[in-house]
Amino acid sequence: MLKDSGDGVRARNLARVLRLVHLGGAQSRAQLTTATGLNRSTIADLVAELVGEGWVVERDPDPVGRVGRPSPVVAASPRSVVIAVNPEIDAVEIAAIDLSRTIAVRERIESSTLLTAVDVADLVADVVDRWRAGPLEDARLVAVGVAVPGLVRAADGLVRNAPHLGWTDAPVRALIAEATGLPAAVGNDASLGALAEHLFGAAQGADDIVYLNGGPSGIGGGIIVHGSPVGGVGGYAGEFGQNRVDAVRATVLEDDVSRARLLAVLGLAAADDATLADALAAASDDDPVREECARQRGLLAQAIADAVNILNPSVVVLGGFLAQLEELDPEGFAAAVAERAMSENAEGLRILPASLAADRLLLGAAELAFTSVGVI
């Protein structure tokens, strides 16, 4: 975390400079001066402090096409990293990510059985210890961020309910902090995916966003309103997958719009995202696969239309297998949503696939980790 000098204005200016480099990439001192409105000597002083603390590095600019005295370029240091974790029903993915969003090292550790929260904490600690002795031996580990497919209490990182993992009232933040010796932060995976897509992905530049992600653990969602994540009073907002779609059968959206159902109709026991997408795209028009896809697309279109009517977003981002369903016929899917929504609310609406692919949840977890310790 940034050092507290007791000067609130200086601390805020340090954070402003670091966030500009984090969000916008490497920038010259001149660009930082323009963006902040601070004078050149103040920027030079702030950058020098950030360099000294190991958050940024300075390098000479590319001389091509430049006239006059060049302004040094300020970039995020690759040495300061956070550990990002995403536990799922079949694997735990772990990565080390720096402020420039570079993934220094990552591992996917598969499991044939559900892991408990204690198991995951021990696994993360083992990986971190191994990385500290290997690829991260020269790095400074700042914190751990965890993206969990379940309800996470914002106040203390308690996982109230992650039904697909079998976790109830699991103190994940405390377990991982104790196991690794690092500050830890825990959030809902879809909410963190929404944040990543908003800051760096398909919805970059948009301030009112609905994000839905479909994965092995069901459907989750995230909401951005006026550029800020909406968590609700407890941190549980965005559970679109739990919306009732059939009152008679008492089924919810993720019961009927389901990756498992797609795999079953394809006759596959398992598949990664690329394999599933290829299999769906290859199905013929009279194949039962297409019938199942059409059924799920209709239910998904209605769910999105309901969200559009309530929240009036400018962008809806779909991740995981939901994006694969949409991409079978993007124009047809957009029309189906528009037919089900109020016309005024759907004006100008864009429905986009998530652009950060498999990195979105890890990048969201990393953002949470950096934010939780006051770096950005």
N, C-alpha and C positions, 0 to 999 in steps of 0.2 A: 504494500500500500504506500501511497505518497506520504512522505514525512510531514508531520504536523508541526509547523514552525510557530504556531500561535497567531499567525497572520492570516485571517480568513480570506482577505482579498487575494493574497498571493496564492493560497491553496486553490482557490477557485480558478485563478488564471493558469496555474500549472495543469489543473484538470482539463481546462478548455483546450490548451495546446495539445495535450496528450490525446484528447478525444478527437480533435481535428485530424491528427495523424492516424489514429485508429480507424476512423470512419472513411477518411479520404485518401489514405495511403501516403506515401512519401511526399513531402512538400518542402519547398524552399522557405528559408526564413522570411523572405519577402512576401510569399503567399500567406504565411501565418500572420505577418504584420497586418496585411490587408484584411484577412478574415476576422481577426480579433479587434482591430482598431487600436491596438497598443502600439507604442513607438518601437523603433528598431532596437534600441538598447535594452528595453524591457524584455523583448522577445529573446534577444541574445542571452540575457541573464537567466530567463526561465528555461531555455533550451539547455544551457550549461548545467543547470541543476538537474534536469531530467536525464542528461547524459551521465552526470555523476552518480545518480541513483540507479542507473542501469535500465531505464525505461526506453530511451531512444538512443540512436547513434546518429552521427553527422558524417556526411561524405561530400566530396566535391561533386558539383553538377556535371552533367554531360556538356562538354565545351562546344559541341557542334551547333552552329547557328547563333551563338551567344556573342553579344557585344557589351563591352564594359566589364566592370568587376562582378564576378559571379556570386550569387547568394548560396551559401551552403544548404544542402538538402538534408532535411530531418526525417528519419524513418524509425519505425518501431524496432526496438532491439529484439533479435531472435533469442536472446538469452533468458528473458523473463517470460515464463510460460505458465499456463494453468492446465490442469488435468480435467478433461471432459469425459463424462461417463454416461452411457445409455444402456441400462439393463432392459432386456426383453425376455419373452418367454423361452426363447431358444438360444440366446447368446447374450454376452455383455460386450459392448464395444467401448474401447477406451482410447483416448488420443491426447497428445500433448500439443497445445495450440498457443501461439504467441499473439501479440496485439495486432499484427498484420494479417491475422487469420491463417497463417501458414501452419499446416499440420506437420510437426517435426517427426512424429512417430505415432503409429496407431496399431491397435490389435483388435481382432474380433475373436473372442473366446467362446466357442460354442458349448452348449450343455444339453444333454438329453433329458435332464430333469429340471424342475423349477428350483431356482436358487433362492434361499432366504435372504433377507436384508443383511444379516450377519455374514452370510457366504459372500455376498457382493462386496461388502466392506473389506473383508479379508482378501478377496481376489484383487481389488483395486490396490490395496496396500502392497501385496506381493508384486504386482506389475510395477508400481511406482518404485519400489526398492530395486527391482531389476533394472529399470530404466536409469535410476540414479547412478548405478554402477556401470552403465553402458552409454546409450545414445544421449542421455541428459546429464552426463557427469559434469559438464561445464555450465549447466543451466541453473537458473534460480526458479524454483517452484513456488508459485504464489498462492494458489488455492485450488480447490476441487469444485467443479460444478456438475450436478447430476440431473439428467432429464429422465423423469420417471413416468411411465404410462399409468397414471392414476391421480387421485386427488391428493394434493400436497398443501398442507396448512402453511400459508405464507409466513406466519409469525415465527415459526420455529423449525420448519423443514420436516415436520412429522408427516409421514405418508399415511393419511387417514384410511385410504382404501385404494389398493391397486389389485382389483379382483383377478385379473389374468395372471398376475404374479403370485397371488395368494398372500399379499401383504395387507395387514390391518394394523393401524396405529404403530407403524414401524418408525423408530427414531433414526432415520437414515442419515440425517445431517450429523447427529452426534456420533453415530457408529463410524462413519467415514472419517470424521475429524479425529476421533480417537485412534483409529487404525493407521492413519497416514501421518498424523501430526501436523496436518495442514488445515487452515480454515476451509469449511465446506458450505455449500449452498445447494438447495434442492428445489426443483420446480417441475411443473407438469410438462411433459415432453412436447405436446402440441402447442402449448403457449410459448414455449421457447423456440419451437420451429417457426411460429408466427413472427416472433421478434427477429429471428435471423433473416427470414424472407423480407421483412419490412426494412431492415437496415442494409442488407447486402444482396438480396435476391430479386425474385420476380416482382415484388411490390415496392422496390426501392423508389423513393420519391412520392409514394402515396401515403396519406395519413389516416385513411379510414378503410380498414381491411378486415375481412373475415378469412380465416385460415382453417381448413379441415384436412386432417391427416388420417390416412387409413393404413394400418399396419397389422402385424400378427396379434396385437393386443386390442384390436378394435378401432373405433373412430374417436378421435379427440379433436379439439379445436382451440383456436386462439382468436382474440379480438384486439384490434388496435383502433382506438378512437382519438381523433385529433393528434395523432402521432404518439400516443401513450398506450401501453398495454393495459387492458382492463382485466383485473383479477377478481373483482368482487370483494365482499367483506371478509371472506376467509381465504380467498385465493383460488376458488373452485370454478370460476366462470369459464364458459367455453365448452361445456360437456354436451356438444351437439349429438354425439353418439347415443346419448341416453334419452333423446326425445322419442316419445311414443309414436309409432307409425301404425299400429293396429290395436285398437282398444279391446277388440274381442279376443285376440290371441295374446294380448298384453306383451307384445314385442316392441323393442326399441330399434332405432335406426341401425345400430351396429349388429343386431341379430340378423337383419335381412340384407343389408349392404355389407358384404363380408368377404374378406380375402379367402377364408376357409371354404366358403361356398364356391368361389371361382376355382380354387384348386380341385375341389371335389368333382365339379362338372368337367374339368379338364383331365381328370384321372391322375392328378399329380399328388404325391404325398407332401412334397415341398418344392419350393422354387424361389430363386432370388428375383428381385424386381425386374431385371432385364429378361430373364427367362419367361416370367409371367406375362410381361408386355408382349413379347414375341408370340407367345402361344395365343393370347387373345386376338392379336392382329391377324394371325394366320387362320382363324376359324372362318369357315364358309358361312354364307347367309342363312342356310338351312340347318346349320349345326346347333345342337342344344346349347352350346356355349354362347352363341349370339343371343338366344332367347333369354338366358340368364343375365347376360350383360345388359340387355334392354330392360329387363325388370329392375335390376339394380340402378341403372341410370335414371329411370323414372322416379324411383324413391329418393335418390340423391338430388335430383333436380328439384323435387318438392321441398326437401330439407333446406336447400340453398335458397330457394324462393322465400321460404319462411324467414330465414335469416336476413335476406335482403329487405323484406317488408319491415322487419323490426329495427335493423341497424343502418340501412341505407348506405352500404359501403361503396367505394369506387372500384375496389378490386376484391375478387374472391380468389384465393390461392388454394390449389388442391395438391396434396402430397401423397406419396405412397401409391397404393393401388387405386385410390380415387382419381388420381391424375391419369392413370392408365385407362380407366373407364371413360373419362372425359375425352382423351385423345383419340379414341376410336372414331369420333365424329365431333370435333370441337364446335363447328357451326350449328349442328343439330342439337348439341347439348345446350349451348347458349340460348337457342330458340326455345328449348323446353323450359329452361329457367324463366325466361322472359314471359312465356305464356302463363306461368303459374304465379308470377309476382305482379304487384301493382305496377302499372306501366311507368308511372312517375318515378318510383323507387329504382326501377331497372334502367333508367336512362343513363347511357354512358357506362354501364357496368362492364367491367372486363373480368373474364374468368380465365385464369392462367395456371399452368402447371408450375409447381415449385421448381425453381431453377438451381437450387443448391444441392439437389440430388441427395445422396446418402450423407452428405456433410451437414445438413440443415440442423439436425437435433444436436449434434456435437458442437456446432458453432453457437447455437443458442445456449447450450450449457456453459460454454466458455464465456459468453457474454455475461451470463449470470454470475459466474465466478469472479470475473474482473470487477463487475459492479458491486458485488457483495463486500469486497474489501476496499472499496473507495478508490479504485484505480481510475475508473472512467465514469 
